[in-house]
């Protein structure tokens, strides 16, 4: 019901990585006859049309009830959400980043919505987001929307055929690399774009056996993927070994990149006006006739698993309007609402609704990539793995020519130590 954050004490992001009790599982008891349902959405990604649709549909279907949307920031999700969701003044329905969901679930802050899973979409839901929104097979945070990585290129910087396999992609990158241009842009700290090499070859970050996580970078598939990645580092890129993925449109617009694997929204950075005061693009130069494709897998016709970012949405365990919150969640996962998201370029939570995405190549390829995406380990300690920088450090060593097996083995040990705390 109507809630405000008020003067709640701030909790740091580290609170999300503390193991706690299992997910909420609050039953959808019947709410009062009247009330106000509070929905927290993050940032401006959700278009106004979708917000209006949610409010009107909910209020039309739930006489005596109103729905209020409060816009939060990503800083709020790290600093304020735990305190708010733990209070007796909790919101009813909340959006969180997909990799944040396991931390909230582990602390018992979300309700069990597995009873709704089939009605919400079942197997049609984006499965990597379902995985991150679940604990022990129980769903607590449903997929909301996704954004995925695609490989950008332009005839101005690459004039060859589109690769059909990951091996062809690497070779094309090697062939296109010069002293002043990366065939494939691959700075060493960009772990998001390193993972597809591991995943496509059958490796994993870590797998859960019972209650213990086992690192997967040193597995046969992990080593094969990292060796392929090292070939890219050594022969297909001039990006700095200790660089990260920030502002990739800058070298792309400078004509220094053949293939750029980046989130689909980077399209708008590339196509921004060349005379923009901040973050100028190159719509008439390297960005002219901009194209993209989903990263191919190890066999022709396959799409490589990529890391997909985006959001999940959950019913707060302390909401005192469980049934109304579930009703609003059902509207958010409905065709009408998700169609609005898709028409605005957000990859919808259900794969079948991709038909409503804008009819352009880049959006279509992003949807294809998202459908084959994978998730990071669904552990409440995952955020600590990210913040520790151990994956980035290992990749830099590989980019600098280090022994792949030794580095992968050490990395697995570091990841296991964090995940198994």
C-alpha positions in Angstrom: 0.0 0.0 0.0 1.1 3.6 0.0 4.7 3.7 1.2 7.5 6.3 1.2 11.2 5.8 1.8 11.4 8.7 4.2 14.3 8.8 6.6 15.1 5.1 6.5 18.7 4.4 7.4 20.9 3.7 4.4 22.5 0.3 4.0 25.5 -0.2 1.8 25.6 -2.4 -1.3 27.5 -5.0 0.7 24.2 -5.8 2.5 23.1 -7.5 -0.7 25.9 -10.1 -0.6 25.2 -11.3 3.0 23.6 -14.7 3.1 20.3 -14.6 4.9 17.2 -16.6 5.3 15.5 -18.1 2.3 13.0 -16.2 0.1 9.8 -14.8 1.6 7.0 -17.1 0.4 4.3 -14.8 1.7 0.9 -16.2 0.7 -1.4 -14.0 -1.5 -3.9 -13.3 1.2 -6.9 -11.2 0.3 -6.2 -7.5 0.7 -8.5 -4.8 2.1 -11.4 -3.6 -0.1 -9.6 -0.3 -0.8 -6.0 0.9 -0.8 -3.1 2.2 -2.8 -0.6 -0.2 -4.3 3.0 1.2 -4.5 5.2 0.1 -7.4 8.9 1.1 -7.5 10.5 1.3 -11.0 14.1 2.2 -11.6 15.2 5.0 -13.8 13.5 6.1 -17.0 13.7 2.9 -19.1 10.1 2.1 -18.5 8.2 4.4 -21.0 5.4 6.6 -19.8 2.9 4.7 -22.0 3.6 1.5 -20.1 3.3 3.2 -16.7 -0.1 4.7 -17.8 -1.2 1.2 -19.0 -0.3 -0.4 -15.7 -2.1 2.2 -13.6 -5.3 2.3 -15.7 -5.6 -1.5 -16.1 -5.0 -2.2 -12.5 -7.4 0.4 -11.3 -10.1 -0.7 -13.8 -9.7 -4.3 -12.7 -9.5 -3.6 -8.9 -12.4 -1.3 -7.9 -11.6 0.8 -4.9 -7.8 0.6 -5.4 -5.3 3.0 -6.9 -1.8 2.4 -8.0 1.1 4.7 -7.5 4.4 4.4 -9.3 7.5 5.8 -7.6 10.7 6.2 -9.7 13.9 5.2 -8.0 17.6 5.2 -9.1 20.1 2.4 -9.4 21.9 4.0 -6.5 18.7 3.4 -4.5 18.7 -0.3 -5.3 22.2 -0.6 -3.7 21.8 1.8 -0.8 18.1 2.0 0.2 16.2 -1.1 -1.0 17.3 -3.5 1.8 16.2 -1.1 4.5 12.9 -0.3 2.8 12.0 -3.9 2.0 12.9 -4.9 5.6 10.6 -2.3 7.1 6.9 -2.4 8.0 6.5 0.4 5.4 7.7 -1.7 2.4 6.6 -1.0 -1.2 4.4 -3.7 -2.8 6.1 -4.4 -6.1 9.8 -3.5 -7.0 12.1 -3.6 -10.0 15.7 -4.7 -9.4 18.7 -5.4 -11.6 18.8 -9.0 -12.7 22.1 -9.8 -11.1 20.9 -8.1 -7.8 18.0 -10.4 -7.4 19.8 -13.3 -5.7 21.0 -11.1 -2.9 17.5 -9.8 -2.1 16.0 -13.3 -2.4 18.6 -14.7 0.0 17.6 -12.2 2.7 13.9 -13.2 2.4 12.8 -9.8 1.0 10.7 -11.2 -1.9 7.6 -13.4 -1.9 7.3 -16.8 -3.5 5.5 -16.3 -6.9 6.1 -19.7 -8.3 2.4 -20.4 -8.1 2.0 -17.8 -10.8 4.9 -18.8 -13.0 2.9 -20.7 -15.6 0.3 -18.0 -15.9 3.1 -15.4 -16.2 4.6 -17.2 -19.2 6.2 -20.4 -18.0 8.9 -21.6 -20.4 8.3 -18.5 -22.6 9.9 -16.3 -19.9 13.6 -15.3 -20.5 15.2 -18.3 -18.8 18.5 -16.6 -17.7 16.4 -14.1 -15.8 14.2 -16.8 -14.3 17.4 -18.5 -13.1 18.6 -15.3 -11.3 15.1 -14.7 -9.9 14.8 -18.2 -8.4 16.2 -20.0 -5.4 16.1 -23.8 -5.1 13.7 -23.9 -8.1 11.3 -21.4 -6.6 10.6 -18.2 -8.4 10.7 -15.0 -6.4 11.5 -12.3 -9.1 10.0 -12.5 -12.5 11.8 -11.3 -15.7 10.9 -7.7 -16.5 12.9 -6.7 -19.6 16.3 -7.3 -21.1 19.0 -5.6 -23.0 21.6 -7.8 -24.9 24.9 -7.5 -26.6 25.3 -7.6 -30.3 28.3 -7.3 -32.6 28.3 -3.9 -34.4 30.1 -3.2 -37.6 30.1 -0.8 -40.4 31.1 -1.1 -44.1 33.4 1.8 -43.4 35.4 -0.4 -41.0 34.7 -4.0 -42.1 33.8 -5.1 -45.6 34.0 -8.9 -45.3 31.3 -11.5 -44.9 29.4 -11.9 -41.6 30.9 -14.8 -39.7 28.7 -17.9 -39.2 30.7 -19.5 -36.3 32.7 -18.2 -33.4 35.8 -19.6 -34.9 35.1 -17.7 -38.1 34.5 -14.6 -36.0 37.9 -14.8 -34.4 39.6 -15.5 -37.7 37.9 -12.5 -39.3 39.0 -10.4 -36.4 42.6 -11.5 -36.8 42.5 -10.9 -40.5 41.1 -7.4 -40.1 43.5 -6.3 -37.4 46.2 -3.8 -38.2 48.6 -1.6 -36.2 45.9 1.0 -35.9 42.7 -1.1 -35.9 41.2 -3.9 -33.7 39.5 -6.5 -35.8 37.6 -7.3 -32.5 37.6 -4.7 -29.8 38.6 -6.6 -26.6 40.1 -4.7 -23.7 41.3 -7.1 -21.0 38.9 -6.0 -18.2 35.8 -6.5 -20.3 34.5 -9.6 -18.6 31.0 -9.3 -20.0 32.3 -10.0 -23.5 34.8 -12.6 -22.4 32.1 -14.9 -21.0 30.6 -15.9 -24.3 33.8 -17.6 -25.4 33.7 -19.7 -22.2 30.0 -20.5 -22.4 30.0 -21.3 -26.1 32.7 -23.9 -25.6 30.8 -25.6 -22.7 32.5 -23.9 -19.8 30.8 -22.2 -16.8 31.7 -19.5 -14.3 30.7 -21.9 -11.5 28.2 -24.7 -10.9 26.3 -25.6 -7.8 26.7 -29.2 -6.5 24.5 -29.6 -3.4 25.4 -26.5 -1.4 28.9 -26.0 -2.8 29.9 -24.0 -5.8 32.6 -25.3 -8.1 34.5 -23.0 -10.4 34.3 -23.8 -14.1 36.9 -21.7 -15.8 39.5 -24.5 -15.5 37.2 -27.1 -17.0 37.8 -28.4 -20.5 35.3 -26.1 -22.0 36.5 -23.2 -19.9 40.1 -23.6 -21.0 39.0 -23.9 -24.7 37.1 -20.7 -24.4 39.9 -18.8 -22.6 42.4 -20.0 -25.2 40.2 -18.7 -28.0 39.9 -15.5 -26.1 43.7 -15.3 -25.7 44.0 -15.6 -29.5 41.8 -12.5 -29.8 43.8 -10.6 -27.2 47.1 -11.4 -28.9 46.2 -11.3 -32.6 42.7 -9.6 -33.1 42.8 -6.5 -31.0 44.9 -3.5 -30.2 42.7 -2.5 -27.2 44.7 -2.1 -24.0 45.1 -5.3 -21.9 44.3 -3.4 -18.8 41.4 -1.4 -20.4 37.7 -1.8 -19.8 34.5 -1.6 -21.9 33.6 2.0 -21.1 32.7 4.3 -24.0 33.4 1.9 -26.8 31.8 4.3 -29.3 34.9 6.5 -29.1 37.4 4.1 -30.8 34.6 2.8 -33.1 33.9 6.4 -34.3 37.6 6.9 -34.8 37.6 4.0 -37.3 39.7 1.8 -34.9 37.3 -1.1 -34.6 36.1 -3.8 -37.1 33.8 -5.7 -34.7 32.4 -4.2 -31.5 30.5 -6.4 -29.2 28.4 -4.1 -27.0 25.0 -3.6 -25.5 22.4 -2.8 -28.2 21.9 0.7 -26.8 25.4 1.6 -27.9 23.7 2.1 -31.2 22.5 5.5 -30.0 25.9 6.5 -28.8 27.4 5.8 -32.2 24.6 7.5 -34.0 24.6 10.6 -31.8 25.3 13.9 -33.6 29.0 14.4 -34.4 28.9 17.9 -33.0 27.3 17.0 -29.7 29.0 18.8 -26.8 29.2 15.6 -24.8 29.6 12.1 -26.1 29.6 12.9 -29.9 28.9 10.1 -32.3 29.7 9.5 -35.9 26.5 9.0 -37.9 28.0 10.0 -41.2 31.4 8.3 -40.8 32.0 5.0 -39.1 28.4 4.9 -38.0 27.1 5.2 -41.5 25.0 2.1 -42.5 25.6 0.7 -39.0 24.9 -3.0 -38.9 24.9 -5.7 -36.2 24.6 -9.5 -35.7 24.2 -11.8 -32.8 27.5 -13.4 -31.8 27.6 -16.8 -33.5 28.2 -20.1 -31.6 30.6 -22.9 -32.2 28.4 -24.4 -35.0 26.9 -22.6 -37.9 23.3 -21.5 -37.2 23.9 -21.3 -33.4 23.9 -18.1 -31.4 26.6 -17.9 -28.7 25.3 -17.5 -25.1 25.9 -13.9 -24.1 25.5 -12.0 -20.8 22.2 -10.2 -20.9 21.6 -7.2 -18.6 18.2 -6.0 -17.6 15.7 -6.2 -14.7 13.5 -8.5 -12.7 10.4 -7.5 -10.8 9.2 -8.9 -7.5 6.5 -8.8 -4.9 7.9 -7.5 -1.6 7.6 -10.1 1.2 6.4 -7.4 3.6 3.7 -6.0 1.3 0.4 -6.1 3.1 -1.4 -6.3 -0.3 0.0 -9.6 -1.7 -2.9 -10.5 -3.9 -3.1 -7.0 -5.4 0.7 -6.9 -6.0 0.4 -10.2 -7.8 -2.4 -8.8 -9.9 -0.2 -5.8 -10.9 2.6 -8.2 -11.7 0.3 -10.2 -14.0 -0.5 -7.0 -15.8 3.3 -6.2 -16.2 3.9 -9.6 -17.7 0.8 -9.4 -20.0 0.9 -9.0 -23.7 -0.5 -5.4 -23.6 2.2 -4.1 -21.2 5.1 -6.0 -22.7 4.1 -4.9 -26.2 4.6 -1.3 -25.1 8.1 -2.2 -23.8 9.0 -4.0 -27.0 7.8 -1.2 -29.2 10.1 1.1 -27.3 13.1 -1.2 -28.0 13.2 -3.1 -24.7 13.5 -6.8 -25.1 10.4 -8.2 -23.5 10.3 -10.7 -20.7 8.6 -13.3 -22.9 10.3 -14.5 -26.0 7.1 -14.7 -28.0 6.6 -10.9 -27.6 9.8 -10.2 -29.5 7.5 -9.9 -32.5 6.5 -6.4 -31.3 10.1 -5.1 -31.3 10.9 -2.4 -33.9 11.5 -3.8 -37.3 15.2 -3.1 -37.6 18.2 -5.4 -37.9 19.9 -4.3 -34.7 16.9 -4.7 -32.4 16.1 -8.1 -34.0 19.6 -9.4 -33.5 19.6 -8.2 -29.9 16.4 -10.1 -29.3 18.0 -13.2 -30.9 21.0 -12.8 -28.6 18.9 -12.3 -25.5 16.9 -15.5 -26.2 20.2 -17.4 -26.0 21.6 -15.5 -23.0 23.1 -16.9 -19.8 23.2 -15.7 -16.3 25.9 -15.4 -13.7 25.7 -17.8 -10.8 22.5 -17.2 -8.8 24.3 -16.8 -5.5 23.7 -14.1 -2.9 27.5 -13.7 -2.8 27.8 -13.0 -6.6 28.0 -9.3 -6.0 31.2 -9.8 -4.0 32.7 -11.7 -6.9 32.0 -8.8 -9.2 33.3 -6.2 -6.7 36.5 -8.1 -5.9 37.7 -7.8 -9.5 39.1 -11.3 -9.6 37.6 -12.1 -13.1 39.0 -8.8 -14.5 42.4 -9.5 -13.0 42.5 -13.0 -14.5 41.5 -11.7 -17.9 44.2 -9.0 -17.9 46.8 -11.7 -17.1 45.5 -13.8 -20.0 45.6 -10.8 -22.3 49.2 -10.2 -21.3 50.1 -13.7 -22.4 49.9 -15.7 -19.2 49.4 -19.4 -18.8 45.7 -19.9 -19.3 45.4 -23.1 -17.3 47.2 -21.8 -14.3 45.3 -18.5 -14.4 41.9 -20.3 -14.7 42.7 -22.7 -11.9 43.6 -19.8 -9.6 40.5 -17.9 -10.6 38.3 -20.9 -9.8 39.8 -21.1 -6.3 39.1 -17.4 -5.8 35.5 -17.6 -7.0 34.8 -20.7 -4.9 36.2 -19.0 -1.8 33.7 -16.2 -2.2 30.6 -18.1 -3.3 31.0 -20.8 -0.6 31.3 -18.4 2.4 
